[in-house]
C-alpha cells in the first residue's frame, strides 16, 4: 500500500490539531524516518489496531521519530499482546523499531 500522506493528514488521523508547530514537527519526523513513503499507510493501520488495547502511534516529544506507545496501566497480558502486535507489524512491513527499556514504548526508525 503506497499512500502519499501529507503531514496535515497524518496529524488528523493520529488525533493531533493542525498548528504551525505540529505541522513542522510532523515534517521533521517524516524527513527523519527512512523510506517513510514505503510504509506510511501502515502506520495508520497499526494505530487503529492498537487502540483496543490502549496503544497508539504518536509523535515523540524528545526526538524526531514516531513512537508506538501503550498505556502503562494495562495488565501484563495486555502489555505482552501490545509487544507482540508491534513486533509482528514491524516484521511484516520490514520496519526498524527501537524498544525503550522498561517501558511499553518503541520508536519507528524506518526501513
Gaussian input, Z-matrix of N, CA and C with variables (Angstrom, degrees):
# hf/3-21g

backbone

0 1
 N
 C     1     B1
 C     2     B2     1     A1
 N     3     B3     2     A2     1     D1
 C     4     B4     3     A3     2     D2
 C     5     B5     4     A4     3     D3
 N     6     B6     5     A5     4     D4
 C     7     B7     6     A6     5     D5
 C     8     B8     7     A7     6     D6
 N     9     B9     8     A8     7     D7
 C    10    B10     9     A9     8     D8
 C    11    B11    10    A10     9     D9
 N    12    B12    11    A11    10    D10
 C    13    B13    12    A12    11    D11
 C    14    B14    13    A13    12    D12
 N    15    B15    14    A14    13    D13
 C    16    B16    15    A15    14    D14
 C    17    B17    16    A16    15    D15
 N    18    B18    17    A17    16    D16
 C    19    B19    18    A18    17    D17
 C    20    B20    19    A19    18    D18
 N    21    B21    20    A20    19    D19
 C    22    B22    21    A21    20    D20
 C    23    B23    22    A22    21    D21
 N    24    B24    23    A23    22    D22
 C    25    B25    24    A24    23    D23
 C    26    B26    25    A25    24    D24
 N    27    B27    26    A26    25    D25
 C    28    B28    27    A27    26    D26
 C    29    B29    28    A28    27    D27
 N    30    B30    29    A29    28    D28
 C    31    B31    30    A30    29    D29
 C    32    B32    31    A31    30    D30
 N    33    B33    32    A32    31    D31
 C    34    B34    33    A33    32    D32
 C    35    B35    34    A34    33    D33
 N    36    B36    35    A35    34    D34
 C    37    B37    36    A36    35    D35
 C    38    B38    37    A37    36    D36
 N    39    B39    38    A38    37    D37
 C    40    B40    39    A39    38    D38
 C    41    B41    40    A40    39    D39
 N    42    B42    41    A41    40    D40
 C    43    B43    42    A42    41    D41
 C    44    B44    43    A43    42    D42
 N    45    B45    44    A44    43    D43
 C    46    B46    45    A45    44    D44
 C    47    B47    46    A46    45    D45
 N    48    B48    47    A47    46    D46
 C    49    B49    48    A48    47    D47
 C    50    B50    49    A49    48    D48
 N    51    B51    50    A50    49    D49
 C    52    B52    51    A51    50    D50
 C    53    B53    52    A52    51    D51
 N    54    B54    53    A53    52    D52
 C    55    B55    54    A54    53    D53
 C    56    B56    55    A55    54    D54
 N    57    B57    56    A56    55    D55
 C    58    B58    57    A57    56    D56
 C    59    B59    58    A58    57    D57
 N    60    B60    59    A59    58    D58
 C    61    B61    60    A60    59    D59
 C    62    B62    61    A61    60    D60
 N    63    B63    62    A62    61    D61
 C    64    B64    63    A63    62    D62
 C    65    B65    64    A64    63    D63
 N    66    B66    65    A65    64    D64
 C    67    B67    66    A66    65    D65
 C    68    B68    67    A67    66    D66
 N    69    B69    68    A68    67    D67
 C    70    B70    69    A69    68    D68
 C    71    B71    70    A70    69    D69
 N    72    B72    71    A71    70    D70
 C    73    B73    72    A72    71    D71
 C    74    B74    73    A73    72    D72
 N    75    B75    74    A74    73    D73
 C    76    B76    75    A75    74    D74
 C    77    B77    76    A76    75    D75
 N    78    B78    77    A77    76    D76
 C    79    B79    78    A78    77    D77
 C    80    B80    79    A79    78    D78
 N    81    B81    80    A80    79    D79
 C    82    B82    81    A81    80    D80
 C    83    B83    82    A82    81    D81
 N    84    B84    83    A83    82    D82
 C    85    B85    84    A84    83    D83
 C    86    B86    85    A85    84    D84
 N    87    B87    86    A86    85    D85
 C    88    B88    87    A87    86    D86
 C    89    B89    88    A88    87    D87
 N    90    B90    89    A89    88    D88
 C    91    B91    90    A90    89    D89
 C    92    B92    91    A91    90    D90
 N    93    B93    92    A92    91    D91
 C    94    B94    93    A93    92    D92
 C    95    B95    94    A94    93    D93
 N    96    B96    95    A95    94    D94
 C    97    B97    96    A96    95    D95
 C    98    B98    97    A97    96    D96
 N    99    B99    98    A98    97    D97
 C   100   B100    99    A99    98    D98
 C   101   B101   100   A100    99    D99
 N   102   B102   101   A101   100   D100
 C   103   B103   102   A102   101   D101
 C   104   B104   103   A103   102   D102
 N   105   B105   104   A104   103   D103
 C   106   B106   105   A105   104   D104
 C   107   B107   106   A106   105   D105
 N   108   B108   107   A107   106   D106
 C   109   B109   108   A108   107   D107
 C   110   B110   109   A109   108   D108
 N   111   B111   110   A110   109   D109
 C   112   B112   111   A111   110   D110
 C   113   B113   112   A112   111   D111
 N   114   B114   113   A113   112   D112
 C   115   B115   114   A114   113   D113
 C   116   B116   115   A115   114   D114
 N   117   B117   116   A116   115   D115
 C   118   B118   117   A117   116   D116
 C   119   B119   118   A118   117   D117
 N   120   B120   119   A119   118   D118
 C   121   B121   120   A120   119   D119
 C   122   B122   121   A121   120   D120
 N   123   B123   122   A122   121   D121
 C   124   B124   123   A123   122   D122
 C   125   B125   124   A124   123   D123
 N   126   B126   125   A125   124   D124
 C   127   B127   126   A126   125   D125
 C   128   B128   127   A127   126   D126
 N   129   B129   128   A128   127   D127
 C   130   B130   129   A129   128   D128
 C   131   B131   130   A130   129   D129
 N   132   B132   131   A131   130   D130
 C   133   B133   132   A132   131   D131
 C   134   B134   133   A133   132   D132
 N   135   B135   134   A134   133   D133
 C   136   B136   135   A135   134   D134
 C   137   B137   136   A136   135   D135
 N   138   B138   137   A137   136   D136
 C   139   B139   138   A138   137   D137
 C   140   B140   139   A139   138   D138
 N   141   B141   140   A140   139   D139
 C   142   B142   141   A141   140   D140
 C   143   B143   142   A142   141   D141
 N   144   B144   143   A143   142   D142
 C   145   B145   144   A144   143   D143
 C   146   B146   145   A145   144   D144
 N   147   B147   146   A146   145   D145
 C   148   B148   147   A147   146   D146
 C   149   B149   148   A148   147   D147
 N   150   B150   149   A149   148   D148
 C   151   B151   150   A150   149   D149
 C   152   B152   151   A151   150   D150
 N   153   B153   152   A152   151   D151
 C   154   B154   153   A153   152   D152
 C   155   B155   154   A154   153   D153
 N   156   B156   155   A155   154   D154
 C   157   B157   156   A156   155   D155
 C   158   B158   157   A157   156   D156
 N   159   B159   158   A158   157   D157
 C   160   B160   159   A159   158   D158
 C   161   B161   160   A160   159   D159
 N   162   B162   161   A161   160   D160
 C   163   B163   162   A162   161   D161
 C   164   B164   163   A163   162   D162
 N   165   B165   164   A164   163   D163
 C   166   B166   165   A165   164   D164
 C   167   B167   166   A166   165   D165
 N   168   B168   167   A167   166   D166
 C   169   B169   168   A168   167   D167
 C   170   B170   169   A169   168   D168
 N   171   B171   170   A170   169   D169
 C   172   B172   171   A171   170   D170
 C   173   B173   172   A172   171   D171
 N   174   B174   173   A173   172   D172
 C   175   B175   174   A174   173   D173
 C   176   B176   175   A175   174   D174
 N   177   B177   176   A176   175   D175
 C   178   B178   177   A177   176   D176
 C   179   B179   178   A178   177   D177
 N   180   B180   179   A179   178   D178
 C   181   B181   180   A180   179   D179
 C   182   B182   181   A181   180   D180
 N   183   B183   182   A182   181   D181
 C   184   B184   183   A183   182   D182
 C   185   B185   184   A184   183   D183
 N   186   B186   185   A185   184   D184
 C   187   B187   186   A186   185   D185
 C   188   B188   187   A187   186   D186
 N   189   B189   188   A188   187   D187
 C   190   B190   189   A189   188   D188
 C   191   B191   190   A190   189   D189
 N   192   B192   191   A191   190   D190
 C   193   B193   192   A192   191   D191
 C   194   B194   193   A193   192   D192
 N   195   B195   194   A194   193   D193
 C   196   B196   195   A195   194   D194
 C   197   B197   196   A196   195   D195
 N   198   B198   197   A197   196   D196
 C   199   B199   198   A198   197   D197
 C   200   B200   199   A199   198   D198
 N   201   B201   200   A200   199   D199
 C   202   B202   201   A201   200   D200
 C   203   B203   202   A202   201   D201
 N   204   B204   203   A203   202   D202
 C   205   B205   204   A204   203   D203
 C   206   B206   205   A205   204   D204
 N   207   B207   206   A206   205   D205
 C   208   B208   207   A207   206   D206
 C   209   B209   208   A208   207   D207
 N   210   B210   209   A209   208   D208
 C   211   B211   210   A210   209   D209
 C   212   B212   211   A211   210   D210
 N   213   B213   212   A212   211   D211
 C   214   B214   213   A213   212   D212
 C   215   B215   214   A214   213   D213
 N   216   B216   215   A215   214   D214
 C   217   B217   216   A216   215   D215
 C   218   B218   217   A217   216   D216
 N   219   B219   218   A218   217   D217
 C   220   B220   219   A219   218   D218
 C   221   B221   220   A220   219   D219
 N   222   B222   221   A221   220   D220
 C   223   B223   222   A222   221   D221
 C   224   B224   223   A223   222   D222
 N   225   B225   224   A224   223   D223
 C   226   B226   225   A225   224   D224
 C   227   B227   226   A226   225   D225
 N   228   B228   227   A227   226   D226
 C   229   B229   228   A228   227   D227
 C   230   B230   229   A229   228   D228
 N   231   B231   230   A230   229   D229
 C   232   B232   231   A231   230   D230
 C   233   B233   232   A232   231   D231
 N   234   B234   233   A233   232   D232
 C   235   B235   234   A234   233   D233
 C   236   B236   235   A235   234   D234
 N   237   B237   236   A236   235   D235
 C   238   B238   237   A237   236   D236
 C   239   B239   238   A238   237   D237
 N   240   B240   239   A239   238   D238
 C   241   B241   240   A240   239   D239
 C   242   B242   241   A241   240   D240
 N   243   B243   242   A242   241   D241
 C   244   B244   243   A243   242   D242
 C   245   B245   244   A244   243   D243
 N   246   B246   245   A245   244   D244
 C   247   B247   246   A246   245   D245
 C   248   B248   247   A247   246   D246
 N   249   B249   248   A248   247   D247
 C   250   B250   249   A249   248   D248
 C   251   B251   250   A250   249   D249
 N   252   B252   251   A251   250   D250
 C   253   B253   252   A252   251   D251
 C   254   B254   253   A253   252   D252
 N   255   B255   254   A254   253   D253
 C   256   B256   255   A255   254   D254
 C   257   B257   256   A256   255   D255
 N   258   B258   257   A257   256   D256
 C   259   B259   258   A258   257   D257
 C   260   B260   259   A259   258   D258
 N   261   B261   260   A260   259   D259
 C   262   B262   261   A261   260   D260
 C   263   B263   262   A262   261   D261
 N   264   B264   263   A263   262   D262
 C   265   B265   264   A264   263   D263
 C   266   B266   265   A265   264   D264
 N   267   B267   266   A266   265   D265
 C   268   B268   267   A267   266   D266
 C   269   B269   268   A268   267   D267
 N   270   B270   269   A269   268   D268
 C   271   B271   270   A270   269   D269
 C   272   B272   271   A271   270   D270
 N   273   B273   272   A272   271   D271
 C   274   B274   273   A273   272   D272
 C   275   B275   274   A274   273   D273
 N   276   B276   275   A275   274   D274
 C   277   B277   276   A276   275   D275
 C   278   B278   277   A277   276   D276
 N   279   B279   278   A278   277   D277
 C   280   B280   279   A279   278   D278
 C   281   B281   280   A280   279   D279
 N   282   B282   281   A281   280   D280
 C   283   B283   282   A282   281   D281
 C   284   B284   283   A283   282   D282
 N   285   B285   284   A284   283   D283
 C   286   B286   285   A285   284   D284
 C   287   B287   286   A286   285   D285
 N   288   B288   287   A287   286   D286
 C   289   B289   288   A288   287   D287
 C   290   B290   289   A289   288   D288
 N   291   B291   290   A290   289   D289
 C   292   B292   291   A291   290   D290
 C   293   B293   292   A292   291   D291
 N   294   B294   293   A293   292   D292
 C   295   B295   294   A294   293   D293
 C   296   B296   295   A295   294   D294
 N   297   B297   296   A296   295   D295
 C   298   B298   297   A297   296   D296
 C   299   B299   298   A298   297   D297
 N   300   B300   299   A299   298   D298
 C   301   B301   300   A300   299   D299
 C   302   B302   301   A301   300   D300
 N   303   B303   302   A302   301   D301
 C   304   B304   303   A303   302   D302
 C   305   B305   304   A304   303   D303
 N   306   B306   305   A305   304   D304
 C   307   B307   306   A306   305   D305
 C   308   B308   307   A307   306   D306
 N   309   B309   308   A308   307   D307
 C   310   B310   309   A309   308   D308
 C   311   B311   310   A310   309   D309
 N   312   B312   311   A311   310   D310
 C   313   B313   312   A312   311   D311
 C   314   B314   313   A313   312   D312
 N   315   B315   314   A314   313   D313
 C   316   B316   315   A315   314   D314
 C   317   B317   316   A316   315   D315
 N   318   B318   317   A317   316   D316
 C   319   B319   318   A318   317   D317
 C   320   B320   319   A319   318   D318
 N   321   B321   320   A320   319   D319
 C   322   B322   321   A321   320   D320
 C   323   B323   322   A322   321   D321
 N   324   B324   323   A323   322   D322
 C   325   B325   324   A324   323   D323
 C   326   B326   325   A325   324   D324
 N   327   B327   326   A326   325   D325
 C   328   B328   327   A327   326   D326
 C   329   B329   328   A328   327   D327
 N   330   B330   329   A329   328   D328
 C   331   B331   330   A330   329   D329
 C   332   B332   331   A331   330   D330

   B1=1.4353
   B2=1.5292
   B3=1.2886
   B4=1.4555
   B5=1.5231
   B6=1.2961
   B7=1.4531
   B8=1.5168
   B9=1.3219
   B10=1.4563
   B11=1.5261
   B12=1.3176
   B13=1.4498
   B14=1.5227
   B15=1.3109
   B16=1.4613
   B17=1.5293
   B18=1.3179
   B19=1.4700
   B20=1.5299
   B21=1.3154
   B22=1.4621
   B23=1.5284
   B24=1.3403
   B25=1.4630
   B26=1.5289
   B27=1.3270
   B28=1.4652
   B29=1.5235
   B30=1.3179
   B31=1.4659
   B32=1.5211
   B33=1.3089
   B34=1.4543
   B35=1.5274
   B36=1.3227
   B37=1.4617
   B38=1.5335
   B39=1.3323
   B40=1.4682
   B41=1.5294
   B42=1.3436
   B43=1.4608
   B44=1.5171
   B45=1.3102
   B46=1.4650
   B47=1.5279
   B48=1.3091
   B49=1.4628
   B50=1.5257
   B51=1.3066
   B52=1.4633
   B53=1.5277
   B54=1.3149
   B55=1.4571
   B56=1.5180
   B57=1.2932
   B58=1.4629
   B59=1.5341
   B60=1.3216
   B61=1.4581
   B62=1.5325
   B63=1.3393
   B64=1.4638
   B65=1.5256
   B66=1.3218
   B67=1.4714
   B68=1.5241
   B69=1.3295
   B70=1.4734
   B71=1.5239
   B72=1.3318
   B73=1.4666
   B74=1.5255
   B75=1.3299
   B76=1.4615
   B77=1.5307
   B78=1.3149
   B79=1.4733
   B80=1.5200
   B81=1.3293
   B82=1.4713
   B83=1.5288
   B84=1.3222
   B85=1.4681
   B86=1.5224
   B87=1.3208
   B88=1.4685
   B89=1.5210
   B90=1.3208
   B91=1.4679
   B92=1.5345
   B93=1.3139
   B94=1.4572
   B95=1.5330
   B96=1.3258
   B97=1.4700
   B98=1.5244
   B99=1.3243
   B100=1.4554
   B101=1.5339
   B102=1.3424
   B103=1.4770
   B104=1.5238
   B105=1.3041
   B106=1.4608
   B107=1.5193
   B108=1.3333
   B109=1.4678
   B110=1.5242
   B111=1.3258
   B112=1.4629
   B113=1.5288
   B114=1.3287
   B115=1.4617
   B116=1.5291
   B117=1.3064
   B118=1.4691
   B119=1.5254
   B120=1.3076
   B121=1.4565
   B122=1.5129
   B123=1.3101
   B124=1.4540
   B125=1.5340
   B126=1.3171
   B127=1.4661
   B128=1.5257
   B129=1.3235
   B130=1.4639
   B131=1.5258
   B132=1.3406
   B133=1.4645
   B134=1.5289
   B135=1.3331
   B136=1.4662
   B137=1.5257
   B138=1.3115
   B139=1.4685
   B140=1.5350
   B141=1.3225
   B142=1.4655
   B143=1.5285
   B144=1.3338
   B145=1.4695
   B146=1.5293
   B147=1.3203
   B148=1.4614
   B149=1.5280
   B150=1.3030
   B151=1.4710
   B152=1.5358
   B153=1.3438
   B154=1.4757
   B155=1.5310
   B156=1.3211
   B157=1.4667
   B158=1.5318
   B159=1.3185
   B160=1.4620
   B161=1.5271
   B162=1.3305
   B163=1.4552
   B164=1.5145
   B165=1.3098
   B166=1.4613
   B167=1.5246
   B168=1.3305
   B169=1.4577
   B170=1.5245
   B171=1.3207
   B172=1.4640
   B173=1.5222
   B174=1.3212
   B175=1.4538
   B176=1.5292
   B177=1.3125
   B178=1.4574
   B179=1.5266
   B180=1.3125
   B181=1.4652
   B182=1.5209
   B183=1.3260
   B184=1.4593
   B185=1.5231
   B186=1.3257
   B187=1.4630
   B188=1.5210
   B189=1.3145
   B190=1.4652
   B191=1.5279
   B192=1.3205
   B193=1.4621
   B194=1.5227
   B195=1.3371
   B196=1.4524
   B197=1.5174
   B198=1.3214
   B199=1.4584
   B200=1.5175
   B201=1.2972
   B202=1.4589
   B203=1.5172
   B204=1.3022
   B205=1.4603
   B206=1.5230
   B207=1.3125
   B208=1.4680
   B209=1.5170
   B210=1.2910
   B211=1.4549
   B212=1.5266
   B213=1.3124
   B214=1.4611
   B215=1.5167
   B216=1.3151
   B217=1.4608
   B218=1.5281
   B219=1.3325
   B220=1.4647
   B221=1.5257
   B222=1.3160
   B223=1.4676
   B224=1.5264
   B225=1.3216
   B226=1.4721
   B227=1.5294
   B228=1.3312
   B229=1.4622
   B230=1.5320
   B231=1.3209
   B232=1.4656
   B233=1.5278
   B234=1.3097
   B235=1.4645
   B236=1.5294
   B237=1.3262
   B238=1.4683
   B239=1.5289
   B240=1.3284
   B241=1.4688
   B242=1.5303
   B243=1.3320
   B244=1.4579
   B245=1.5287
   B246=1.3248
   B247=1.4656
   B248=1.5208
   B249=1.3254
   B250=1.4641
   B251=1.5207
   B252=1.3289
   B253=1.4635
   B254=1.5292
   B255=1.3272
   B256=1.4603
   B257=1.5217
   B258=1.3094
   B259=1.4619
   B260=1.5251
   B261=1.3196
   B262=1.4707
   B263=1.5292
   B264=1.3240
   B265=1.4710
   B266=1.5304
   B267=1.3206
   B268=1.4667
   B269=1.5262
   B270=1.3072
   B271=1.4631
   B272=1.5285
   B273=1.3216
   B274=1.4653
   B275=1.5266
   B276=1.3169
   B277=1.4668
   B278=1.5279
   B279=1.3472
   B280=1.4676
   B281=1.5314
   B282=1.3151
   B283=1.4679
   B284=1.5233
   B285=1.3214
   B286=1.4576
   B287=1.5259
   B288=1.3278
   B289=1.4535
   B290=1.5214
   B291=1.3204
   B292=1.4640
   B293=1.5171
   B294=1.3213
   B295=1.4719
   B296=1.5257
   B297=1.3129
   B298=1.4558
   B299=1.5291
   B300=1.3220
   B301=1.4641
   B302=1.5267
   B303=1.3190
   B304=1.4650
   B305=1.5304
   B306=1.3276
   B307=1.4590
   B308=1.5292
   B309=1.3196
   B310=1.4771
   B311=1.5354
   B312=1.3290
   B313=1.4730
   B314=1.5189
   B315=1.3398
   B316=1.4642
   B317=1.5302
   B318=1.3221
   B319=1.4578
   B320=1.5142
   B321=1.3217
   B322=1.4665
   B323=1.5189
   B324=1.3389
   B325=1.4628
   B326=1.5234
   B327=1.3174
   B328=1.4612
   B329=1.5079
   B330=1.3289
   B331=1.4719
   B332=1.5115
   A1=107.88
   A2=117.90
   A3=123.54
   A4=109.36
   A5=116.14
   A6=121.61
   A7=107.36
   A8=116.34
   A9=119.95
   A10=108.40
   A11=115.56
   A12=121.00
   A13=110.19
   A14=116.24
   A15=120.71
   A16=108.43
   A17=117.18
   A18=119.02
   A19=111.99
   A20=116.25
   A21=119.98
   A22=111.89
   A23=116.39
   A24=120.93
   A25=110.69
   A26=116.67
   A27=119.75
   A28=111.39
   A29=116.55
   A30=119.71
   A31=110.40
   A32=115.27
   A33=120.71
   A34=111.45
   A35=117.32
   A36=122.14
   A37=112.51
   A38=116.51
   A39=120.10
   A40=112.32
   A41=116.56
   A42=120.30
   A43=116.05
   A44=117.99
   A45=121.76
   A46=110.28
   A47=116.27
   A48=119.38
   A49=107.78
   A50=115.21
   A51=120.89
   A52=109.40
   A53=114.85
   A54=121.73
   A55=107.67
   A56=116.77
   A57=120.21
   A58=110.10
   A59=116.39
   A60=120.94
   A61=112.17
   A62=117.46
   A63=119.65
   A64=111.44
   A65=117.16
   A66=119.80
   A67=109.93
   A68=117.61
   A69=120.57
   A70=111.20
   A71=116.57
   A72=119.96
   A73=110.38
   A74=117.16
   A75=121.07
   A76=110.64
   A77=117.29
   A78=120.87
   A79=110.75
   A80=117.63
   A81=121.39
   A82=110.82
   A83=116.18
   A84=120.73
   A85=110.17
   A86=117.09
   A87=120.76
   A88=110.21
   A89=116.46
   A90=121.10
   A91=111.20
   A92=117.06
   A93=121.93
   A94=113.56
   A95=117.50
   A96=121.63
   A97=109.31
   A98=116.19
   A99=122.84
   A100=111.53
   A101=116.28
   A102=123.55
   A103=113.14
   A104=116.59
   A105=122.31
   A106=112.85
   A107=117.60
   A108=120.67
   A109=112.72
   A110=117.68
   A111=120.54
   A112=113.02
   A113=117.76
   A114=119.24
   A115=113.02
   A116=117.76
   A117=121.03
   A118=113.81
   A119=118.10
   A120=120.64
   A121=113.39
   A122=116.40
   A123=120.93
   A124=112.23
   A125=116.69
   A126=119.83
   A127=109.64
   A128=115.79
   A129=119.58
   A130=111.87
   A131=117.13
   A132=118.84
   A133=110.31
   A134=117.59
   A135=120.29
   A136=109.75
   A137=116.33
   A138=121.65
   A139=110.31
   A140=116.33
   A141=121.05
   A142=112.38
   A143=116.85
   A144=120.80
   A145=113.10
   A146=116.82
   A147=120.28
   A148=112.70
   A149=117.24
   A150=121.18
   A151=113.73
   A152=119.80
   A153=119.02
   A154=114.17
   A155=117.64
   A156=120.40
   A157=111.05
   A158=115.97
   A159=123.83
   A160=112.97
   A161=116.02
   A162=121.56
   A163=109.35
   A164=116.26
   A165=120.80
   A166=111.30
   A167=114.94
   A168=122.39
   A169=106.29
   A170=116.39
   A171=120.85
   A172=109.92
   A173=114.92
   A174=120.55
   A175=107.43
   A176=116.36
   A177=120.10
   A178=108.97
   A179=116.21
   A180=120.73
   A181=112.05
   A182=116.63
   A183=119.86
   A184=114.57
   A185=117.55
   A186=120.71
   A187=109.65
   A188=116.13
   A189=121.06
   A190=110.81
   A191=115.57
   A192=122.95
   A193=109.25
   A194=113.70
   A195=119.06
   A196=106.16
   A197=115.79
   A198=118.79
   A199=108.41
   A200=114.60
   A201=122.81
   A202=104.06
   A203=116.05
   A204=118.96
   A205=110.85
   A206=114.89
   A207=121.41
   A208=107.94
   A209=115.65
   A210=121.02
   A211=108.23
   A212=115.94
   A213=118.68
   A214=112.87
   A215=117.57
   A216=120.20
   A217=113.01
   A218=116.41
   A219=120.01
   A220=109.58
   A221=115.50
   A222=121.01
   A223=110.30
   A224=116.91
   A225=120.11
   A226=112.16
   A227=117.09
   A228=120.66
   A229=111.10
   A230=116.54
   A231=120.76
   A232=109.99
   A233=116.58
   A234=120.80
   A235=110.69
   A236=116.15
   A237=120.77
   A238=110.54
   A239=116.46
   A240=120.90
   A241=110.44
   A242=116.83
   A243=122.10
   A244=110.48
   A245=116.80
   A246=120.92
   A247=111.76
   A248=116.56
   A249=120.37
   A250=111.48
   A251=117.30
   A252=120.61
   A253=111.24
   A254=116.53
   A255=119.99
   A256=110.69
   A257=117.18
   A258=120.86
   A259=111.81
   A260=117.25
   A261=120.90
   A262=110.23
   A263=116.70
   A264=121.51
   A265=110.59
   A266=116.63
   A267=121.07
   A268=111.31
   A269=117.02
   A270=120.95
   A271=110.76
   A272=116.64
   A273=121.51
   A274=111.70
   A275=117.65
   A276=121.18
   A277=113.35
   A278=115.26
   A279=121.97
   A280=111.70
   A281=114.64
   A282=121.72
   A283=108.65
   A284=115.40
   A285=120.17
   A286=108.56
   A287=114.17
   A288=120.45
   A289=108.94
   A290=115.26
   A291=120.49
   A292=107.75
   A293=116.06
   A294=121.43
   A295=109.89
   A296=115.36
   A297=121.05
   A298=107.03
   A299=116.62
   A300=118.92
   A301=111.20
   A302=113.51
   A303=123.74
   A304=114.68
   A305=117.57
   A306=121.36
   A307=109.18
   A308=116.79
   A309=119.48
   A310=109.91
   A311=114.46
   A312=120.23
   A313=110.06
   A314=114.58
   A315=122.37
   A316=107.75
   A317=116.32
   A318=121.90
   A319=108.37
   A320=116.27
   A321=121.65
   A322=107.40
   A323=116.48
   A324=121.33
   A325=112.72
   A326=116.84
   A327=120.72
   A328=110.17
   A329=115.28
   A330=118.85
   A331=109.94
   D1=113.17
   D2=178.38
   D3=-111.11
   D4=98.46
   D5=-179.83
   D6=-114.55
   D7=132.30
   D8=178.22
   D9=-90.42
   D10=96.49
   D11=-178.27
   D12=-91.08
   D13=129.47
   D14=176.86
   D15=-81.14
   D16=159.47
   D17=175.18
   D18=-55.93
   D19=-39.42
   D20=-179.93
   D21=-64.05
   D22=-42.53
   D23=179.33
   D24=-64.07
   D25=-42.67
   D26=178.40
   D27=-63.37
   D28=-43.45
   D29=178.68
   D30=-56.75
   D31=-46.88
   D32=-178.95
   D33=-62.61
   D34=-46.67
   D35=-177.93
   D36=-65.99
   D37=-29.95
   D38=-179.43
   D39=-92.40
   D40=1.48
   D41=174.29
   D42=89.20
   D43=18.19
   D44=178.80
   D45=-95.96
   D46=152.02
   D47=171.58
   D48=-82.42
   D49=150.99
   D50=-177.18
   D51=-92.95
   D52=104.09
   D53=175.50
   D54=-122.68
   D55=167.71
   D56=177.89
   D57=-57.68
   D58=-41.59
   D59=-179.33
   D60=-64.61
   D61=-47.81
   D62=-177.15
   D63=-68.69
   D64=-34.48
   D65=177.18
   D66=-64.32
   D67=-44.51
   D68=178.67
   D69=-64.82
   D70=-39.50
   D71=178.07
   D72=-63.32
   D73=-43.85
   D74=179.37
   D75=-63.74
   D76=-40.78
   D77=177.97
   D78=-60.19
   D79=-42.00
   D80=178.28
   D81=-63.44
   D82=-42.79
   D83=-179.25
   D84=-64.03
   D85=-45.33
   D86=178.81
   D87=-60.02
   D88=-45.78
   D89=-179.48
   D90=-63.47
   D91=-34.72
   D92=-177.12
   D93=-82.22
   D94=-11.37
   D95=-176.84
   D96=-95.43
   D97=110.87
   D98=-175.95
   D99=-58.99
   D100=128.08
   D101=179.88
   D102=55.59
   D103=37.12
   D104=-176.88
   D105=-51.37
   D106=-44.50
   D107=-175.50
   D108=-62.52
   D109=-25.51
   D110=-177.85
   D111=-70.08
   D112=-25.83
   D113=-177.37
   D114=-131.34
   D115=9.67
   D116=-173.56
   D117=-56.94
   D118=-40.95
   D119=179.63
   D120=-63.37
   D121=-27.03
   D122=-178.88
   D123=-77.34
   D124=-17.55
   D125=175.36
   D126=-63.74
   D127=-40.73
   D128=-179.69
   D129=-67.62
   D130=-38.57
   D131=178.25
   D132=-67.28
   D133=-36.58
   D134=175.75
   D135=-62.48
   D136=-45.83
   D137=178.91
   D138=-54.75
   D139=-46.85
   D140=179.89
   D141=-66.59
   D142=-39.63
   D143=-178.60
   D144=-69.87
   D145=-25.70
   D146=-179.36
   D147=-86.08
   D148=-19.41
   D149=-175.58
   D150=-54.43
   D151=-44.14
   D152=-178.83
   D153=-63.21
   D154=-20.62
   D155=179.08
   D156=-110.13
   D157=27.42
   D158=176.33
   D159=60.38
   D160=38.06
   D161=175.23
   D162=-115.32
   D163=162.92
   D164=-178.75
   D165=-164.46
   D166=164.80
   D167=172.66
   D168=-106.50
   D169=136.64
   D170=-177.01
   D171=-145.04
   D172=173.55
   D173=172.86
   D174=-87.91
   D175=136.34
   D176=177.60
   D177=-75.67
   D178=141.88
   D179=175.06
   D180=-87.38
   D181=-18.00
   D182=-174.25
   D183=-102.06
   D184=-16.28
   D185=178.93
   D186=-152.69
   D187=164.07
   D188=-176.51
   D189=-84.51
   D190=67.73
   D191=179.06
   D192=-145.43
   D193=159.06
   D194=167.13
   D195=-78.76
   D196=148.36
   D197=172.72
   D198=-122.42
   D199=149.64
   D200=176.39
   D201=-112.46
   D202=123.38
   D203=-171.24
   D204=-137.44
   D205=148.43
   D206=173.70
   D207=-118.26
   D208=152.44
   D209=175.08
   D210=-61.11
   D211=141.42
   D212=-178.52
   D213=-81.23
   D214=-5.73
   D215=-178.67
   D216=-100.05
   D217=30.62
   D218=178.65
   D219=-99.75
   D220=160.79
   D221=179.52
   D222=-68.99
   D223=161.46
   D224=176.34
   D225=-58.05
   D226=-34.77
   D227=179.33
   D228=-65.91
   D229=-42.76
   D230=179.10
   D231=-68.71
   D232=-37.85
   D233=177.20
   D234=-61.77
   D235=-41.39
   D236=177.73
   D237=-65.07
   D238=-42.27
   D239=177.58
   D240=-61.40
   D241=-42.13
   D242=176.99
   D243=-57.45
   D244=-50.65
   D245=-179.30
   D246=-59.78
   D247=-42.93
   D248=179.57
   D249=-63.44
   D250=-43.22
   D251=179.85
   D252=-63.09
   D253=-43.47
   D254=-179.27
   D255=-65.11
   D256=-46.22
   D257=-178.59
   D258=-66.71
   D259=-37.51
   D260=176.76
   D261=-64.82
   D262=-43.64
   D263=177.92
   D264=-60.09
   D265=-47.07
   D266=-178.84
   D267=-62.22
   D268=-41.30
   D269=179.47
   D270=-67.28
   D271=-44.45
   D272=-177.51
   D273=-61.02
   D274=-41.58
   D275=-176.88
   D276=-101.94
   D277=9.54
   D278=176.97
   D279=55.15
   D280=46.68
   D281=-179.42
   D282=-103.90
   D283=131.65
   D284=177.02
   D285=-82.49
   D286=129.69
   D287=177.34
   D288=-126.45
   D289=158.65
   D290=178.43
   D291=-128.76
   D292=121.72
   D293=-179.54
   D294=-82.77
   D295=136.41
   D296=173.43
   D297=-85.86
   D298=125.85
   D299=-174.82
   D300=-64.66
   D301=138.92
   D302=177.46
   D303=61.84
   D304=21.56
   D305=177.36
   D306=-139.21
   D307=151.53
   D308=176.60
   D309=-83.98
   D310=60.25
   D311=-174.48
   D312=-140.04
   D313=139.40
   D314=174.65
   D315=-130.59
   D316=154.41
   D317=170.68
   D318=-110.83
   D319=138.62
   D320=175.73
   D321=-89.32
   D322=118.70
   D323=-178.05
   D324=-95.81
   D325=-28.15
   D326=-178.58
   D327=126.18
   D328=-163.21
   D329=179.89
   D330=-103.62

